[in-house]
Amino acid sequence: MAEVISGKFKRARIYVPKRVNIKPTASVVRRAIFDYLGEWVGDKDVLDLYAGTGALGVEALSRGARAAVFVEIDRRCINSLRRTLNG
């Protein structure tokens, strides 16, 4: 199970579709990315290409991004991402 690591949605679950060969971006990688970006993410629009689980975009929203656009072709990933976003 993956979860949001920081921000207003901290510890919220990130759903992963079954029988799809993807994994959410590791929490250590997400932490490094957002530690580097710092406050820059706040009040910005974010584009999560090849979103998969949407872990990067959801993390950005949790850390104050104004909006996130998720681009994903696999319907199972899209359904899991919707489940994540709807809580």
C-alpha positions as CSV (number, residue, x, y, z in Angstrom):
1,M,0.0,0.0,0.0
2,A,1.2,3.5,-0.8
3,E,0.2,6.7,0.9
4,V,0.7,10.5,0.7
5,I,3.8,11.4,2.7
6,S,3.2,15.0,3.6
7,G,0.8,18.0,3.4
8,K,-2.9,18.2,4.0
9,F,-3.6,14.7,2.8
10,K,-0.8,13.1,4.7
11,R,-1.3,9.3,5.2
12,A,-4.2,9.2,2.6
13,R,-4.1,6.0,0.7
14,I,-3.0,5.8,-2.9
15,Y,-4.8,3.0,-4.6
16,V,-2.9,0.7,-6.9
17,P,-4.8,-1.2,-9.7
18,K,-4.6,-5.0,-9.5
19,R,-3.0,-7.0,-12.3
20,V,-1.2,-3.9,-13.8
21,N,2.6,-4.0,-13.9
22,I,3.1,-0.6,-12.2
23,K,4.2,0.7,-8.8
24,P,3.7,4.1,-7.2
25,T,6.7,6.3,-7.2
26,A,8.6,5.3,-4.0
27,S,8.1,7.5,-1.0
28,V,11.8,8.2,-0.7
29,V,11.8,9.4,-4.3
30,R,8.7,11.6,-3.8
31,R,10.2,13.0,-0.7
32,A,13.4,13.9,-2.5
33,I,11.6,15.5,-5.4
34,F,9.3,17.7,-3.2
35,D,12.1,18.5,-0.7
36,Y,14.0,19.9,-3.7
37,L,11.0,21.8,-5.1
38,G,10.1,23.1,-1.6
39,E,7.5,25.8,-1.5
40,W,7.6,26.2,-5.3
41,V,4.8,23.7,-5.7
42,G,2.3,25.8,-3.7
43,D,-0.4,27.5,-5.8
44,K,0.9,26.1,-9.1
45,D,-0.7,23.8,-11.6
46,V,0.9,20.4,-12.0
47,L,1.0,18.0,-14.9
48,D,1.4,14.3,-14.1
49,L,2.3,12.6,-17.4
50,Y,2.0,8.8,-17.5
51,A,0.4,9.1,-14.1
52,G,-0.1,5.5,-13.3
53,T,-1.2,5.7,-9.7
54,G,-1.0,9.5,-9.7
55,A,1.3,9.5,-6.7
56,L,3.3,12.5,-7.9
57,G,0.2,14.6,-8.7
58,V,-1.6,13.7,-5.5
59,E,1.5,14.5,-3.5
60,A,1.7,17.9,-5.2
61,L,-2.0,18.6,-4.4
62,S,-1.4,17.6,-0.8
63,R,1.4,20.1,-0.7
64,G,-0.6,23.0,-1.9
65,A,-0.7,22.8,-5.7
66,R,-3.7,24.7,-7.1
67,A,-4.6,21.9,-9.6
68,A,-3.2,18.7,-11.1
69,V,-3.9,17.2,-14.5
70,F,-3.3,13.5,-14.7
71,V,-2.5,11.9,-18.1
72,E,-2.9,8.1,-18.3
73,I,-4.1,5.7,-20.9
74,D,-4.7,2.5,-18.9
75,R,-8.4,2.4,-17.8
76,R,-7.5,0.4,-14.7
77,C,-5.0,3.1,-13.6
78,I,-7.6,5.8,-14.2
79,N,-10.2,4.0,-12.1
80,S,-7.7,3.6,-9.2
81,L,-6.7,7.2,-9.5
82,R,-10.3,8.3,-9.3
83,R,-10.7,6.1,-6.2
84,T,-7.7,7.8,-4.7
85,L,-8.9,11.3,-5.5
86,N,-12.4,10.6,-4.1
87,G,-11.0,9.3,-0.9
